[in-house]
Amino acid sequence: MATEFSTQIGAGSDIGTVGTLFQACAELHADRLAIEHRGRRVTYGELLDRVRRLTAVLAARGLQRGDRLGLLSRNRPEYLEIELAAANLGIITACLNWRLAERELTYCIELVSPKLLLVEADLAANLPPAARANPILEIGPEYESELVRQDGRAAPCVAQPEDGLVILYTSGTTGLPKGAVISHRAMVMRALVFSSELRIAPHDTFVAWTPLFHMASTDHALATLLRGGTVIVIDGFQLEPLLTAVSQHDIGWLVLIPGMVEAFIDGLKTQRAKVKGVRVCGAMADLVPPHAIAAVTELLRAPYLNSFGSTETGLPPATRALIPLGEVPASLSKRQNAFCEIKLVDTSNNEVAPGEPGELAIRSPTLFSGYWKADETNAHDFRGGWFHMGDVFRRNPDGSLDFVDRAKYMIKSGGENIYPAEIERVLLSDDRITEVAVVRAADARWGEAPVAFVACRDNAQLTEAELAELCRRELAGYKRPREFRFIAFAEFPRSTSGKVQRHELERLLKAST
């Protein structure tokens, strides 16, 4: 089979594929609730029938193993059945971000050369002119009529474990996104790691409210459908449906991300929502104010996940630590996951001594297969048989790991290395602050210097002098921001996963000087 992509990981064993494993689960649990969305309830038997019909639709349109289809849609049940149907045929679903600008979306579509675009009807107008030359199937009446014309008979699943399952686009911090290829092998292993590391029970519910074009929702929604659990599909952060979900379902992992935790807390308090059961909540604890972590764990009666993973790695390498109920964390040290090997290396790929900062490199069966059409990047990032993440950590004497920062965010000031995350953690210790981001600024004397953008809680009174004093007490002189800029919480530019886009703040900084 001709292919434009060669895997960076060794060939997988016969572990089954997402398509075959879903079929086995659906046949066993035909009457169980698979997906719920806006009052619509789909059982496993009904979902299997729709997936089989869609598989026939894709085959009739000439799509074959190794082809790509582009999926441009908000969160809805069809998103998951499209991924599952494509999985049967060994077709790779490129999960397109409908929020992208025309230039970015054009690039993401052209990168993967899709044989077919499946587009939510009211997003069709978002398609760039160049993309409209592709065959298009609108999700809506046209999609439903094509399903009806098929008989729903089972067809052989031709995919292999190392075939690509989905392409998830990583956030471009300085340039255009990269397409990370997640194989069947990686997705199956991610499902197993979720269950093992987060103690997820077979029938636990997952709430897919973050975009399905991101790993948190796609990875865990598919994992849930391989176990026999229920996926509640919500299109984005909507407080009422989220509160309903936590009051009616036993939830395994409730994803909470920076930028929405405090609004969720306010909703829980205001509406006095009852929580049926949550095993674990949260993600990306480093980016959430510590007082908010304490508050939400108390309200949900669930520990907070002190996570560190990525689109490329899944839940590993270091998402084993939990923050107890009601605790304002003084430390956010990570714990290495099972099912992975990691090491910390210097710029020459030599392992660093304990306590020294080094880039994290990982080997794991959950790893992605590489970036689509990016041979040079793949060769660099997978050098020596390890995937190098670009994130800097220190190993503590007890084996835990302290996140230092993204290597590319490091500020070089007068020959000293400054990691913004360290400054941000100090500033977030003040409970009047709801968001902070430290970025680099050109400095005539030192080359570069840190500048802090800060958002305060409503009606909070906070001065630059107070922040300077806090940093004076907690940080070495060369690490202290040369300037503090107060902006509203809503003014922080964010990616769709809630992360602050530092390059946009740096651009704002340059424009104002």
Secondary structure, 3 states (H helix, E strand, C coil): CCCCCCCCCCCCCCCCCHHHHHHHHHHHCCCCEEEEECCEEEEHHHHHHHHHHHHHHHHHCCCCCCCEEEEECCCCHHHHHHHHHHHHHCCEEEEECCCCCHHHHHHHHHHHCCCEEEEEHHHHHHCCHHHHHCCEEEECHHHHHHHHCCCCCCCCCCCCCCCEEEEEEECCCCCCCEEEEEEHHHHHHHHHHHHHHHCCCCCCEEEECCCCCCHHHHHHHHHHHHHCCCEEECCCCCHHHHHHHHHHCEEEEECCCCCCHHHHHHHHHHCCCCCCEEEEECCCHHHCCHHHHHHHHHHHCCCEECCCEECCCEEEECCCCEECCCCCCCCCCECCCCCCEEEEECCCCCECCCCCCEEEEEECCCCCCCECCCHHHHHHHCHHHCEEEEEEEEECCCCCEEEEEEHHHCEEECCEEECHHHHHHHHHCCCCEEEEEEEEEEECCCEEEEEEEEEECCCCCCCHHHHHHHHHHHCCHHHCCCEEEECCHHHCCECCCCCECHHHHHHHHHHCC
